Amino acid sequence: MSDDPKPDTAVVAAGRRPEWTAGVVNTPVWRASTILYDDVAHLRAAAGKDTHHRLFYGRRGTPTQWSLADALTELEPGAEATFLYPSGVAAIAAVLLTLLSPGDELLLVDSAYDPTRAMATGLLKRMGITTRFYDPTIGAGIADLIGDRTRAVFMESPGSLTFEVQDVPAIVAAAKARGVATILDNTWATPLLFPAIAHGVDYAMLACTKYVVGHSDVMLGSVTAAPGRFAKLRDTSFALGQVVGPDDAWLGSRGLRTMAVRLKQHEASALEIARWLEGRAEVAQVLHPALPSHPGHALWQRDFRGSSGLFAFVLDGGDEAARAALIDTLHHFGIGYSWGGFESLAIPVDPARYRTATTPDFAGPLVRLQIGLEDPADLIADLERGLDAFR
């Protein structure tokens, strides 16, 4: 493998160390709890060493977990290492608990994923940690919000409901100037479309359930750390007892190998459908960062290598019953949470319920679409039937 492979090559080759694959293409599934030692001296020596990439006890991992973690690290140029978690929410919890203590303050983007908000206003609040929500379009203005107790800035770009694009480099620069850590939920783009560590982010988090796994059958999360940031994350995660089952890690590795080609299809189909929706009289606005009409398009164009399959559209008027009729009429779109799998999904979105610092002003109800791997012509025909029902 070259010293600096292209991203499409890295997803195929990364994490496949010869000592772990033993000559087969994929790292086998190592299922383990107890690890046996030759004698007491061997056991005591192992306990006194760094257990990273060393068999010690099943909770510390085996080559199956290490292979996926290493692959995700290799996809983030400049990163130190990655820790895996049994869900995206578990990954968010681990990184926040790594950085925050009672009396600290978190700056959290107002467009964040709802479970992230719930963690801030629930668990963190009970621990005596304050959260202030900020406008996702604030950019360098974040500097005015950073106070003496601020320890971390949490970003999500684009937001997974209303798709605001954040000026990540500007926010990172302001945070670094004050010694404040930065976290990015990078699930929408993955490191293939936005290499977060290379953009100065300290911790890049993924809900690997989505595009890494890609098949809607595994819960999985990860946090990749910038140099000098991993040891504290690992220690906190070990203390929390976080571990990913080897079968889930293996399925994550299998999904990762096709992530680049899947993302290209998600992008192409989603853009075709988004452009079609822009031409519909029933649609007031399409919230897709890759469209020139999107308010954050210039930032997306500057920082991203492409787009994925998740976006939303705003209906031109209508009420809850009309929106429900649209979604209920769809045949090729399932109704369900999550995204990033091979199947298309549609759900109603009510962003005002999840805002504190900003008040979104849309012309009508929102529908969020996950565009899967079906033929886009079938999906467009399906949406046309749904829009007829909406009318």
NORFENHU-V854655 format. One record per residue. N is the residue number from 0. RES is the residue in three letters. PSI is psi in degrees with one decimal (999 if undefined). Layout:
n=N res=RES psi=PSI
n=N res=RES psi=PSI
//
This chain:
n=0 res=MET psi=137.9
n=1 res=SER psi=162.7
n=2 res=ASP psi=-25.9
n=3 res=ASP psi=72.2
n=4 res=PRO psi=154.4
n=5 res=LYS psi=154.7
n=6 res=PRO psi=-40.9
n=7 res=ASP psi=-31.2
n=8 res=THR psi=-39.1
n=9 res=ALA psi=-39.2
n=10 res=VAL psi=-24.6
n=11 res=VAL psi=-41.3
n=12 res=ALA psi=-24.7
n=13 res=ALA psi=143.8
n=14 res=GLY psi=1.4
n=15 res=ARG psi=65.5
n=16 res=ARG psi=138.7
n=17 res=PRO psi=-35.7
n=18 res=GLU psi=-16.8
n=19 res=TRP psi=-33.0
n=20 res=THR psi=-24.5
n=21 res=ALA psi=37.1
n=22 res=GLY psi=-12.9
n=23 res=VAL psi=165.3
n=24 res=VAL psi=-46.0
n=25 res=ASN psi=144.4
n=26 res=THR psi=125.8
n=27 res=PRO psi=167.1
n=28 res=VAL psi=110.5
n=29 res=TRP psi=108.0
n=30 res=ARG psi=123.0
n=31 res=ALA psi=143.1
n=32 res=SER psi=-69.0
n=33 res=THR psi=135.2
n=34 res=ILE psi=128.7
n=35 res=LEU psi=145.9
n=36 res=TYR psi=158.0
n=37 res=ASP psi=-37.2
n=38 res=ASP psi=179.0
n=39 res=VAL psi=-39.9
n=40 res=ALA psi=-41.8
n=41 res=HIS psi=-43.8
n=42 res=LEU psi=-46.0
n=43 res=ARG psi=-35.0
n=44 res=ALA psi=-40.0
n=45 res=ALA psi=-38.5
n=46 res=ALA psi=-23.1
n=47 res=GLY psi=3.6
n=48 res=LYS psi=162.8
n=49 res=ASP psi=126.1
n=50 res=THR psi=8.0
n=51 res=HIS psi=120.7
n=52 res=HIS psi=26.3
n=53 res=ARG psi=131.5
n=54 res=LEU psi=127.3
n=55 res=PHE psi=-57.3
n=56 res=TYR psi=151.1
n=57 res=GLY psi=-32.1
n=58 res=ARG psi=-21.5
n=59 res=ARG psi=-2.9
n=60 res=GLY psi=164.9
n=61 res=THR psi=176.8
n=62 res=PRO psi=-25.7
n=63 res=THR psi=-46.8
n=64 res=GLN psi=-40.4
n=65 res=TRP psi=-34.5
n=66 res=SER psi=-47.3
n=67 res=LEU psi=-43.3
n=68 res=ALA psi=-42.8
n=69 res=ASP psi=-40.1
n=70 res=ALA psi=-43.7
n=71 res=LEU psi=-34.9
n=72 res=THR psi=-42.4
n=73 res=GLU psi=-23.7
n=74 res=LEU psi=-10.7
n=75 res=GLU psi=90.6
n=76 res=PRO psi=130.0
n=77 res=GLY psi=-3.8
n=78 res=ALA psi=157.1
n=79 res=GLU psi=-54.3
n=80 res=ALA psi=170.8
n=81 res=THR psi=142.9
n=82 res=PHE psi=140.3
n=83 res=LEU psi=151.1
n=84 res=TYR psi=158.2
n=85 res=PRO psi=-0.9
n=86 res=SER psi=166.8
n=87 res=GLY psi=-38.4
n=88 res=VAL psi=-38.4
n=89 res=ALA psi=-36.4
n=90 res=ALA psi=-42.5
n=91 res=ILE psi=-45.6
n=92 res=ALA psi=-43.3
n=93 res=ALA psi=-43.8
n=94 res=VAL psi=-35.9
n=95 res=LEU psi=-41.2
n=96 res=LEU psi=-20.5
n=97 res=THR psi=-37.5
n=98 res=LEU psi=-22.8
n=99 res=LEU psi=142.8
n=100 res=SER psi=163.3
n=101 res=PRO psi=133.2
n=102 res=GLY psi=-13.1
n=103 res=ASP psi=167.2
n=104 res=GLU psi=140.3
n=105 res=LEU psi=135.0
n=106 res=LEU psi=117.2
n=107 res=LEU psi=128.7
n=108 res=VAL psi=138.8
n=109 res=ASP psi=-16.0
n=110 res=SER psi=16.4
n=111 res=ALA psi=154.4
n=112 res=TYR psi=134.0
n=113 res=ASP psi=-43.3
n=114 res=PRO psi=-28.5
n=115 res=THR psi=-44.7
n=116 res=ARG psi=-44.8
n=117 res=ALA psi=-36.1
n=118 res=MET psi=-41.2
n=119 res=ALA psi=-42.0
n=120 res=THR psi=-7.9
n=121 res=GLY psi=-85.8
n=122 res=LEU psi=-51.5
n=123 res=LEU psi=-39.8
n=124 res=LYS psi=-41.1
n=125 res=ARG psi=-25.2
n=126 res=MET psi=-1.2
n=127 res=GLY psi=22.9
n=128 res=ILE psi=128.1
n=129 res=THR psi=141.8
n=130 res=THR psi=132.1
n=131 res=ARG psi=129.3
n=132 res=PHE psi=142.8
n=133 res=TYR psi=156.0
n=134 res=ASP psi=127.1
n=135 res=PRO psi=-20.6
n=136 res=THR psi=14.3
n=137 res=ILE psi=-32.5
n=138 res=GLY psi=-134.3
n=139 res=ALA psi=-18.0
n=140 res=GLY psi=-9.3
n=141 res=ILE psi=-25.7
n=142 res=ALA psi=-33.1
n=143 res=ASP psi=-17.7
n=144 res=LEU psi=-17.8
n=145 res=ILE psi=120.1
n=146 res=GLY psi=-174.0
n=147 res=ASP psi=-26.1
n=148 res=ARG psi=-2.5
n=149 res=THR psi=126.4
n=150 res=ARG psi=-18.9
n=151 res=ALA psi=147.9
n=152 res=VAL psi=124.2
n=153 res=PHE psi=127.2
n=154 res=MET psi=155.2
n=155 res=GLU psi=113.9
n=156 res=SER psi=121.2
n=157 res=PRO psi=160.5
n=158 res=GLY psi=141.1
n=159 res=SER psi=4.4
n=160 res=LEU psi=-45.6
n=161 res=THR psi=-3.4
n=162 res=PHE psi=33.0
n=163 res=GLU psi=137.2
n=164 res=VAL psi=126.0
n=165 res=GLN psi=150.7
n=166 res=ASP psi=79.8
n=167 res=VAL psi=-47.3
n=168 res=PRO psi=-39.0
n=169 res=ALA psi=-41.2
n=170 res=ILE psi=-42.0
n=171 res=VAL psi=-44.1
n=172 res=ALA psi=-42.9
n=173 res=ALA psi=-40.1
n=174 res=ALA psi=-43.6
n=175 res=LYS psi=-36.3
n=176 res=ALA psi=-23.7
n=177 res=ARG psi=6.9
n=178 res=GLY psi=28.6
n=179 res=VAL psi=136.2
n=180 res=ALA psi=152.0
n=181 res=THR psi=141.5
n=182 res=ILE psi=138.3
n=183 res=LEU psi=123.7
n=184 res=ASP psi=107.1
n=185 res=ASN psi=25.6
n=186 res=THR psi=-38.7
n=187 res=TRP psi=-41.5
n=188 res=ALA psi=-31.4
n=189 res=THR psi=166.1
n=190 res=PRO psi=-15.0
n=191 res=LEU psi=-33.4
n=192 res=LEU psi=-21.4
n=193 res=PHE psi=97.0
n=194 res=PRO psi=95.7
n=195 res=ALA psi=-42.4
n=196 res=ILE psi=-38.0
n=197 res=ALA psi=-23.4
n=198 res=HIS psi=9.6
n=199 res=GLY psi=-0.9
n=200 res=VAL psi=142.3
n=201 res=ASP psi=-39.1
n=202 res=TYR psi=120.8
n=203 res=ALA psi=119.1
n=204 res=MET psi=141.2
n=205 res=LEU psi=137.3
n=206 res=ALA psi=91.7
n=207 res=CYS psi=-14.7
n=208 res=THR psi=-32.7
n=209 res=LYS psi=-103.8
n=210 res=TYR psi=-28.7
n=211 res=VAL psi=-52.8
n=212 res=VAL psi=-54.5
n=213 res=GLY psi=1.1
n=214 res=HIS psi=13.9
n=215 res=SER psi=35.2
n=216 res=ASP psi=8.3
n=217 res=VAL psi=138.4
n=218 res=MET psi=127.4
n=219 res=LEU psi=143.2
n=220 res=GLY psi=166.9
n=221 res=SER psi=154.4
n=222 res=VAL psi=125.1
n=223 res=THR psi=132.0
n=224 res=ALA psi=144.9
n=225 res=ALA psi=164.3
n=226 res=PRO psi=134.4
n=227 res=GLY psi=-1.9
n=228 res=ARG psi=-9.9
n=229 res=PHE psi=-38.9
n=230 res=ALA psi=-43.8
n=231 res=LYS psi=-39.0
n=232 res=LEU psi=-45.3
n=233 res=ARG psi=-43.7
n=234 res=ASP psi=-43.3
n=235 res=THR psi=-42.9
n=236 res=SER psi=-40.1
n=237 res=PHE psi=-42.4
n=238 res=ALA psi=-31.7
n=239 res=LEU psi=-4.4
n=240 res=GLY psi=25.3
n=241 res=GLN psi=129.1
n=242 res=VAL psi=146.1
n=243 res=VAL psi=133.2
n=244 res=GLY psi=144.3
n=245 res=PRO psi=-32.9
n=246 res=ASP psi=-39.6
n=247 res=ASP psi=-41.8
n=248 res=ALA psi=-40.4
n=249 res=TRP psi=-42.3
n=250 res=LEU psi=-35.1
n=251 res=GLY psi=-42.4
n=252 res=SER psi=-40.5
n=253 res=ARG psi=-43.7
n=254 res=GLY psi=-37.9
n=255 res=LEU psi=-35.9
n=256 res=ARG psi=-25.5
n=257 res=THR psi=7.7
n=258 res=MET psi=-39.9
n=259 res=ALA psi=-46.1
n=260 res=VAL psi=-35.2
n=261 res=ARG psi=-43.5
n=262 res=LEU psi=-38.0
n=263 res=LYS psi=-40.8
n=264 res=GLN psi=-42.0
n=265 res=HIS psi=-45.4
n=266 res=GLU psi=-50.8
n=267 res=ALA psi=-45.0
n=268 res=SER psi=-42.5
n=269 res=ALA psi=-40.4
n=270 res=LEU psi=-39.3
n=271 res=GLU psi=-43.2
n=272 res=ILE psi=-39.6
n=273 res=ALA psi=-41.4
n=274 res=ARG psi=-37.9
n=275 res=TRP psi=-43.3
n=276 res=LEU psi=-34.6
n=277 res=GLU psi=-24.8
n=278 res=GLY psi=1.6
n=279 res=ARG psi=135.7
n=280 res=ALA psi=-26.5
n=281 res=GLU psi=-9.3
n=282 res=VAL psi=122.0
n=283 res=ALA psi=-30.7
n=284 res=GLN psi=143.9
n=285 res=VAL psi=125.2
n=286 res=LEU psi=79.5
n=287 res=HIS psi=116.7
n=288 res=PRO psi=-24.7
n=289 res=ALA psi=-5.3
n=290 res=LEU psi=136.1
n=291 res=PRO psi=-23.7
n=292 res=SER psi=-12.2
n=293 res=HIS psi=135.6
n=294 res=PRO psi=-27.6
n=295 res=GLY psi=16.0
n=296 res=HIS psi=-40.8
n=297 res=ALA psi=-41.8
n=298 res=LEU psi=-42.6
n=299 res=TRP psi=-44.6
n=300 res=GLN psi=-36.0
n=301 res=ARG psi=-40.2
n=302 res=ASP psi=-23.5
n=303 res=PHE psi=151.9
n=304 res=ARG psi=-6.9
n=305 res=GLY psi=-172.0
n=306 res=SER psi=165.3
n=307 res=SER psi=-156.8
n=308 res=GLY psi=9.9
n=309 res=LEU psi=126.4
n=310 res=PHE psi=177.1
n=311 res=ALA psi=162.4
n=312 res=PHE psi=152.0
n=313 res=VAL psi=127.7
n=314 res=LEU psi=148.5
n=315 res=ASP psi=87.1
n=316 res=GLY psi=-160.2
n=317 res=GLY psi=163.6
n=318 res=ASP psi=-173.4
n=319 res=GLU psi=-39.9
n=320 res=ALA psi=-39.8
n=321 res=ALA psi=-41.1
n=322 res=ARG psi=-43.4
n=323 res=ALA psi=-38.4
n=324 res=ALA psi=-41.1
n=325 res=LEU psi=-53.5
n=326 res=ILE psi=-41.2
n=327 res=ASP psi=-23.3
n=328 res=THR psi=-21.9
n=329 res=LEU psi=139.8
n=330 res=HIS psi=-43.3
n=331 res=HIS psi=-11.2
n=332 res=PHE psi=124.0
n=333 res=GLY psi=160.5
n=334 res=ILE psi=107.2
n=335 res=GLY psi=160.2
n=336 res=TYR psi=173.4
n=337 res=SER psi=-176.4
n=338 res=TRP psi=178.0
n=339 res=GLY psi=-6.6
n=340 res=GLY psi=-174.7
n=341 res=PHE psi=-14.3
n=342 res=GLU psi=149.8
n=343 res=SER psi=148.7
n=344 res=LEU psi=153.6
n=345 res=ALA psi=134.2
n=346 res=ILE psi=153.2
n=347 res=PRO psi=144.5
n=348 res=VAL psi=130.8
n=349 res=ASP psi=79.0
n=350 res=PRO psi=-28.6
n=351 res=ALA psi=-25.5
n=352 res=ARG psi=-17.8
n=353 res=TYR psi=29.3
n=354 res=ARG psi=147.2
n=355 res=THR psi=-45.0
n=356 res=ALA psi=-20.2
n=357 res=THR psi=157.3
n=358 res=THR psi=101.5
n=359 res=PRO psi=139.8
n=360 res=ASP psi=97.9
n=361 res=PHE psi=154.7
n=362 res=ALA psi=-17.3
n=363 res=GLY psi=-169.5
n=364 res=PRO psi=155.5
n=365 res=LEU psi=146.1
n=366 res=VAL psi=128.3
n=367 res=ARG psi=134.3
n=368 res=LEU psi=133.7
n=369 res=GLN psi=115.7
n=370 res=ILE psi=118.2
n=371 res=GLY psi=-147.2
n=372 res=LEU psi=13.4
n=373 res=GLU psi=168.9
n=374 res=ASP psi=126.1
n=375 res=PRO psi=-26.3
n=376 res=ALA psi=-38.5
n=377 res=ASP psi=-39.0
n=378 res=LEU psi=-38.8
n=379 res=ILE psi=-42.8
n=380 res=ALA psi=-38.1
n=381 res=ASP psi=-46.0
n=382 res=LEU psi=-32.9
n=383 res=GLU psi=-41.3
n=384 res=ARG psi=-40.2
n=385 res=GLY psi=-40.3
n=386 res=LEU psi=-32.7
n=387 res=ASP psi=-40.8
n=388 res=ALA psi=-36.0
n=389 res=PHE psi=-42.1
n=390 res=ARG psi=999
//
